[in-house]
Amino acid sequence: MQLLGMLTQAGLVALLSLAVVPAPMVLGVLYAIRPSEARLALMRPLALASIFASLCGFLSGLVHIFHNLGVGPSPSFTNGVALGLSEALVPMFVGAGCLTVAWLCVAIGLRRHP
């Protein structure tokens, strides 16, 4: 499935969480290029927002999976549940990757900061 097709299948909460997650990475790159105290002070709240947004996207996916399990005639672990779990993990995966890059850029910026 194409990336655009997958994004059209994602729910509103997942899309919003994926929109928030890259913000600390962008700030981290900006801090690595031109370090300043203001950018460093903004990094912690943005990183926390990214963590909570990715966690919210993941939990929203789990809610949908459990809801669909409860609506069916008998709850069972099927291929659909496995697919739903893999889709629910996407915001966590993207969030962890973006935060890793962000904090590595902050580490580079700290080495350059006078």
N, C-alpha and C positions, 0 to 999 in steps of 0.2 A: 504494500500500500504506500502511496506517495505521502510525503510529509504534509502537504496541504490537505490531503484527504483525511489524514489522521487528526489534524487540528480542527477540521470542520466537525468531526465526531466528538471532540472533547466538550465537556460541559463548561458552563460559564465560570464556575469556581476554579476549575483547572486552568482555564485561559487567563483569568485574573491573577492566579498565583504564578503562572509562567511569565506574566508581564512584569511582576514585581521582582522576580528572582534575579534578573541581570543587572539591576541597579547597583548593588555593591561591587560587582565586577567592573562596571564602567568607572565607578568612583575609585576603585583600586588601581586601575590603569592610569587614571588622571593623577592619582597620588604618586605613582611610580615615575610619571613624567615630570611633574612639578609638585614636590611635597610641600604641604603647608599644614599648620596646626588645625585650621578649620576643616580641611578635608579629612584629616585623621579623626577629629572629634565626631564627624558625621558618619564615619565608617561603622562604628559599633551599632547605632540604632538602625542603620540600613541593613547590616548583617542580621540583626535580630528580626527585622521585618521580613527578610528573605527566608529565614529559618521558619518563622511562623506561617508565612504564605505557602511554602512548600509542604509543611505539615498539614495545613488546612486543605490543600489540594489532594494530598494523600488520603486524609480522613474522609473527605467528600467522596472519593472513589470507593472507599470501603463501605460507606453508608449505602451507596448505590448497589454494591455487590450484595450486601446483606439484605437490602430491601428486595432485590430480585430473587434471592434465595427464599425469602419468606413468602413471596407471592406464589411461587411454584407449587405444584402438588406435593412434592416431597423434596426436602432440602438434600442436595447431593453435590459433591464436588465434580463438576463437569469441565469440559474444555472452555466453556463460556466463563466460568468462575476463574480459571487460570488466566484467560485473556483479560478479564476485568482486573485481576490483581496486577498483572503486568502493566496495564494502562494506569492503574492507580499509583504505581511506583514512579511513573515518569516525572511528576513534579519534584519528588525527593531526589531523584537522580540528577536532574537538571540543577536543582538548588545546591546540592553538594558539589557538583562540578564548578558552578559559578562562584561559590564561596571559596573553593580551593584556589582558583585563579585569583580571586580578589585578594585573599590574604597573602598569597605569594607576591603579588604586586605591592602590597603594603610593606612586606618584608624588604623588597628591593628599594622601595621609597625610604624606608627607615635607614637603610645603609647610606643613602644619598643625602638624607636630611642633616643639615649642619647642627 
